[in-house]
Every structure is written in C-alpha cells, then in structure tokens.
C-alpha cells in the first residue's frame, strides 16, 4: 500500500471575486500564489476558477506554476459600478449574484469528476450566495460523489459578514476544514 500523501493531487483553487471581497482580493492573490508554489509538485495538477455573478475558468488543469500565477492575477472584482436593480415582485437594488454553490458544483461535476486520485478544492470566499442555480445540498452532493475534499478560507469584511454555516457544512461533510480569516496577516497563516 502506498502512502496517500505520495499520490498526486488534483487541486481546484476557487476565488470569490464579488464586490464584498474587493478589499481582500490583492492579499488573497498573493497568498494563493505562494501556497501553490509551496505545495504543488511536478505530478500534481491545479486549476483556477473565479466566481461572482459568473463562474469563470481562469486556468484549466496544469502543473505549470507560471500559468497558475497568471490565472490568479487575472481574477478581478466583477461588481457593477452602478447598482443593478433587479425587477420583479420584490425589486432589489445592488449587485446580486454571487454564484458560490454553482462554482463548487461546476468545479466538481465538470472538472474533477473525470480526475483520478486525491482531489481537493481550496476556496477563498465569504460563502455568501445569492444567485446560484443549484442549492447548497446539490453542491455538497457533487463534491461527495466525486470524492473531493473542500477547504474553505472564510475571508470576509466584517462590514459585509459571512455565511459560516454553509462554509462549515461544505468543509466538514467532505472531510475538509473551514478557517476564518478576518485580516491579511491571518490569510497567510490559514494557507
């Protein structure tokens, strides 16, 4: 039997680029780049996805640290400069649509389901979701079906808050961890 830690890992780095992450994004990019440089070996693969109102694949699976670094640096806050007004029975003003659950679901279902071996998602987010087509339970099931461990760095601005309950559920029920991060200094420690 081989030691599980010697098996290659397929890693998905998901970065929340909604408006609530504006203050922390540069620190997140720096910490994520350092993390990948430190942990990825030649036989490991990683991808980078950003999510806000859309879910964007910034880099498909690669072991090339330069490609991953460029993808991380391409992550941009995607909040409209003028508040959007959502029409309907209950009109709402402000940017709506952080597709957190959709990002988890798509990363597991579309990308990690065909990969073998150890699989993990490292997600930088406040875990707030207000636009996904899938529910939390569906995202969790997709991760469990594909044997993907989810680690969440709960990065949030106290002004906006966070959904620690959803983050904790996703992490714990897939064998991962949730770590609260309220400052840039804590971000490097969390990684």
C-alpha positions as CSV (number, residue, x, y, z in Angstrom):
1,X,0.0,0.0,0.0
2,X,1.3,3.4,-0.8
3,X,1.1,6.4,1.5
4,X,-1.8,8.6,0.4
5,X,0.3,11.7,0.7
6,X,2.6,10.4,-2.0
7,X,-0.3,10.2,-4.5
8,X,-0.6,13.1,-6.9
9,X,-3.3,15.7,-6.1
10,X,-5.7,17.5,-8.4
11,X,-6.5,20.8,-6.8
12,X,-9.0,23.5,-7.7
13,X,-8.5,27.0,-6.4
14,X,-11.7,29.0,-6.3
15,X,-11.6,32.7,-5.8
16,X,-14.6,34.8,-4.8
17,X,-14.5,38.0,-6.9
18,X,-17.8,39.5,-5.8
19,X,-17.9,43.1,-4.5
20,X,-17.7,42.0,-0.9
21,X,-14.1,40.7,-1.5
22,X,-12.8,44.0,-3.0
23,X,-10.6,44.9,0.0
24,X,-9.1,41.4,0.4
25,X,-8.6,40.3,-3.2
26,X,-4.9,41.5,-3.7
27,X,-3.9,39.8,-0.4
28,X,-5.8,36.6,-1.5
29,X,-4.0,36.6,-4.8
30,X,-0.6,36.9,-3.1
31,X,-1.3,34.2,-0.6
32,X,-2.8,31.8,-3.1
33,X,0.2,32.2,-5.4
34,X,2.6,31.4,-2.6
35,X,0.5,28.5,-1.5
36,X,0.5,26.8,-4.9
37,X,4.3,27.4,-5.3
38,X,4.9,25.8,-2.0
39,X,2.6,22.7,-2.2
40,X,2.4,21.7,-5.9
41,X,4.8,19.0,-7.1
42,X,5.6,18.1,-10.7
43,X,3.0,15.3,-10.8
44,X,0.2,17.5,-9.3
45,X,-2.4,19.4,-11.3
46,X,-4.2,22.6,-10.4
47,X,-6.9,24.8,-11.9
48,X,-8.1,28.3,-11.0
49,X,-11.7,29.5,-11.1
50,X,-13.1,32.8,-10.2
51,X,-16.8,33.3,-9.3
52,X,-19.1,36.2,-8.7
53,X,-22.2,36.8,-11.0
54,X,-20.4,34.3,-13.3
55,X,-18.2,31.3,-12.9
56,X,-15.0,31.6,-14.9
57,X,-12.3,29.1,-15.6
58,X,-9.1,31.2,-15.5
59,X,-6.8,28.2,-15.9
60,X,-7.5,24.6,-16.8
61,X,-5.6,21.8,-15.1
62,X,-1.8,22.4,-15.4
63,X,1.3,21.7,-13.4
64,X,2.9,24.9,-14.8
65,X,3.4,27.4,-11.9
66,X,3.7,30.4,-14.3
67,X,0.3,29.6,-15.9
68,X,-1.3,29.3,-12.5
69,X,0.3,32.5,-11.3
70,X,-1.0,34.4,-14.4
71,X,-4.5,33.0,-13.9
72,X,-4.6,34.0,-10.2
73,X,-3.5,37.5,-11.1
74,X,-6.3,37.7,-13.8
75,X,-9.0,37.4,-11.1
76,X,-10.9,40.7,-11.0
77,X,-13.7,42.0,-8.9
78,X,-16.9,41.9,-11.0
79,X,-19.2,44.2,-9.2
80,X,-21.1,46.7,-11.4
81,X,-20.0,50.3,-10.9
82,X,-23.6,51.4,-10.8
83,X,-26.0,49.4,-8.6
84,X,-28.1,46.9,-10.6
85,X,-31.9,47.0,-10.0
86,X,-33.5,43.6,-10.0
87,X,-37.1,43.8,-11.2
88,X,-39.8,41.5,-10.1
89,X,-42.4,41.3,-7.3
90,X,-39.7,42.4,-4.8
91,X,-37.4,44.9,-6.6
92,X,-33.9,44.9,-5.1
93,X,-31.1,47.4,-5.6
94,X,-27.4,46.5,-5.5
95,X,-25.2,43.9,-7.2
96,X,-26.9,40.5,-6.9
97,X,-25.5,37.1,-7.9
98,X,-22.5,35.6,-6.1
99,X,-22.7,32.1,-7.5
100,X,-20.8,30.3,-4.8
101,X,-22.8,27.0,-4.9
102,X,-22.7,26.9,-8.7
103,X,-18.9,27.3,-8.6
104,X,-18.5,24.4,-6.3
105,X,-20.9,22.3,-8.3
106,X,-19.3,23.0,-11.7
107,X,-15.7,22.5,-10.3
108,X,-16.7,19.1,-9.0
109,X,-19.1,17.9,-11.7
110,X,-17.5,19.3,-14.8
111,X,-13.8,19.3,-13.9
112,X,-13.0,16.9,-11.0
113,X,-15.4,14.1,-11.8
114,X,-13.1,12.7,-14.6
115,X,-9.9,13.0,-12.5
116,X,-8.5,10.1,-10.5
117,X,-6.7,10.1,-7.2
118,X,-6.8,12.8,-4.5
119,X,-9.0,15.8,-5.2
120,X,-9.4,19.0,-3.3
121,X,-10.9,22.4,-3.6
122,X,-9.4,25.4,-1.8
123,X,-12.0,28.2,-1.8
124,X,-11.4,31.8,-0.8
125,X,-14.9,33.3,-0.1
126,X,-17.3,34.8,2.4
127,X,-19.6,31.9,1.5
128,X,-22.5,34.2,0.7
129,X,-24.6,33.0,-2.2
130,X,-27.3,35.0,-3.7
131,X,-27.5,33.9,-7.3
132,X,-26.8,30.2,-7.8
133,X,-29.0,27.9,-9.8
134,X,-28.1,24.9,-7.6
135,X,-28.7,24.7,-3.8
136,X,-26.1,24.1,-1.1
137,X,-27.1,20.4,-0.9
138,X,-26.6,19.9,-4.6
139,X,-23.1,21.4,-4.5
140,X,-22.3,19.2,-1.4
141,X,-23.6,16.1,-3.2
142,X,-21.4,16.8,-6.3
143,X,-18.3,17.1,-4.1
144,X,-19.1,13.9,-2.2
145,X,-19.9,12.0,-5.4
146,X,-16.5,13.0,-6.9
147,X,-14.6,12.3,-3.6
148,X,-13.5,16.0,-3.4
149,X,-12.3,17.4,-0.1
150,X,-13.3,21.1,0.3
151,X,-11.2,23.5,2.4
152,X,-12.7,27.0,2.8
153,X,-10.8,30.1,3.9
154,X,-13.7,32.2,5.1
155,X,-12.4,35.6,4.0
156,X,-14.7,38.4,4.8
157,X,-15.0,42.1,5.6
158,X,-16.9,42.5,8.9
159,X,-19.0,45.2,7.1
160,X,-20.4,42.5,4.8
161,X,-20.5,39.4,7.0
162,X,-20.2,35.8,6.0
163,X,-22.2,32.6,5.8
164,X,-20.1,30.5,8.2
165,X,-22.8,27.8,8.4
166,X,-22.7,27.0,4.7
167,X,-18.9,27.1,4.6
168,X,-18.6,24.8,7.7
169,X,-21.1,22.3,6.2
170,X,-19.3,22.1,2.9
171,X,-15.9,21.6,4.5
172,X,-16.9,19.2,7.3
173,X,-19.1,17.0,5.2
174,X,-16.3,16.5,2.7
175,X,-13.5,15.9,5.2
176,X,-12.0,19.4,4.8
177,X,-11.6,22.4,7.1
178,X,-13.0,25.9,7.3
179,X,-10.7,28.6,8.6
180,X,-12.0,32.1,9.4
181,X,-9.8,34.8,8.1
182,X,-10.5,38.4,9.1
183,X,-7.2,40.1,8.2
184,X,-4.4,39.9,5.6
185,X,-2.0,38.5,8.3
186,X,-4.3,35.6,9.1
187,X,-4.6,34.8,5.4
188,X,-1.0,33.6,5.1
189,X,-1.4,31.6,8.3
190,X,-4.6,30.0,7.1
191,X,-2.9,28.8,3.9
